[in-house]
Amino acid sequence: MRWKRAAGRALLVCSLLFAGHAGAQAGEPAGGADGRGPITLVTGGDLTGYLRGILDGWNGRHPGEKVTLVELPDAADEVRAQMISELRSGSDRFDVLNIDVAWTSEFAAHGWITPVDAGRLPLDRFLPPVVDTATFRGSLYAVPYVTNAGLLYYRKDVLDREGKQPPRTWAELRRLAKTVAPRHGLDGYAGQLLPYEGLTANVVEAVQSAGGTVLADEGARVTVDSPAARRGLSFLLDGVREGWIPRRALTFKEEESRRAFQDGRLLFLRNWPYAYALADGKSSRVAGKFGAVPLPGPDGQGSSVLGGSNLAINAHSRHRRTAADLISYLTSEPVQRRVLSEGSLPPVWASLYEDPALVRRFPYLPTLQRSVLTARPRLKSPRYDQVSLAVQAVMHDALTHGRSTDATVARLTRELRAIAGRG
């Protein structure tokens, strides 16, 4: 997903920066038993333009602990596969890894990344929910660097003409999508419902917004067979069945859904904050005509999944002290400010969401802060990839063929239990 790729690149570059900052003096040796020396930061392909300059500046000032940037392909599954291939082999090629928040439990469970000293980090300055994405079985195994949460974009001009406010509940969303949207030649609501990681995010958001869960106990227990989870799944299943979620949304990823909204074809869109600036750009048909609010739920504000990425240290790194110093630098307030102001990526420092200058430049920040504070991590499991693939397959089949909620829950429970029960 786009936010993953952008966040990954940002994390990678920043990690490189810090490697030189905190440990090495210009005259120190390149490596050795002290855990310091040149390091490598690995991430997805760098789609942002600001990181390279940050790294060049850092490496110029700290020649003894330079950071080398390794960019993997853009696709998240390819990034994960190549990282895992190196880690499984015991390679020390990568020192700092920019990983999707959902991979932390898996990488920690396999011993591929090493615990982080929480005492040296300003975790109390971070938005509280983001820290949970970096923990596994009570220990901190990574450090939050970029966060993310879903928002509900809406056509303000259309709702204003109708004398309506943006929806706060699913019932209001459904009613407006079914009645107001057709009067203006629009589809009602869309998220990302193609069978890929975005569908997992949409499904988990619906379930947790209704007060349910899919998994518990670090993925060891399947909990999707509950009244709350059924209510969440029904929100999506009924929406497609009733038509206020158009069937074309079953082919949408982030970009397809963004373009549909930006081209003036949707009344409501669930997407990440990156879409705000693009929808307000010169080429957008809805520039100046839309707004964004937190995702709705059954009885009020819903709950987004937490996106973003974390920085982790390879358990086989020979220069862990430099790697740790790099992470401390990347999560400092000045760098976090640049992550937002230059990279347009949501930072983890809470104070930046209330900075007047930043709010003027990024007007969605207060809304995003509210969304992050009520968000929760995606499914935490040592077998996250298998779990996510199962959720995608079952839900896309159900949405495509109009399966009942009961049938969908039964199949999800069966397939997830098979995964959770593997040794």
Summary of the structure (lengths in Angstrom):
residues: 423
radius of gyration: 21.5
end to end distance: 30.1
largest distance: 70.4
contacts: 1615
relative contact order: 0.18
helix: 50%
strand: 17%
